[in-house]
Amino acid sequence: MRRGKPNDPGRRSRILQATLEVIRSGGMSAASYRGIAEHAGVPLGSMTYYFPTLEGLILSALDTTRVDLEPRYAVPLREARTQADVVDALVEATIGATSPSLEDIRLYEEIRHYGARNPKVAAVLQAVEDDSLVMLHRVLPTSTALAVNALLWGWWSHRLAHPDSALDVLTVRQGFEALVAIPAPGHPFHEKDQNHA
């Protein structure tokens, strides 16, 4: 008979969350069964019960980061009615209320670096990128969405590289304004914005 709570419904999610926290603080190389189990406060045996391989655990944990995009800028973009609203949402996602913490950006960078060497992690990263582009494409044409996505992630990387130097709000805003203002004849949101103006 197993000891503890064999049917603990929150154990799996705690393990996933602990995995992300370990990677945030110590990098991908710090992710081990023993270290994650200790951080999650679960028996070591629970690790292999829920996740038979360490790689599977890491992939499952990284995949959960896809939900971060929803509150970060998917919701604000769905509520956008003008190009100015789109710019406001992007600025907020970069350095405002919905922007990631430096710890979260560090996690994203770990995923990117690890994905360069691991095809399975690269697939998770591609899924995150695809999710982001789908959210952006609602209000931007494909080419502009790609440029905005690259700038957004670039700003986040800049924040991590310069943690003691806050980004200038005007600089961030002007960058997004320049991209969002690129003419997009035929794009539904662009046409609506032009008619509204």
Number of C-alpha atoms within 10 A of each C-alpha: 4 6 6 9 9 11 7 8 9 8 18 17 13 17 25 22 17 21 26 23 20 20 25 21 14 14 17 18 10 14 22 17 20 14 15 24 19 14 16 22 13 18 12 15 13 16 22 12 11 13 18 11 12 14 14 13 21 19 17 16 20 22 17 15 16 16 12 14 19 14 13 20 23 21 13 18 23 14 12 18 14 18 19 15 14 23 23 19 24 26 25 20 21 25 20 14 11 18 20 19 13 16 14 20 19 22 23 21 18 17 21 17 14 18 17 12 10 12 11 15 22 18 14 21 22 14 14 19 16 12 17 19 20 14 18 23 18 17 23 26 21 16 12 20 21 17 14 22 16 12 17 20 15 13 16 24 17 15 20 18 12 11 11 8 10 10 16 9 13 9 11 19 16 13 15 20 19 11 17 22 14 13 14 16 11 10 15 14 20 21 14 14 14 13 8 9 7
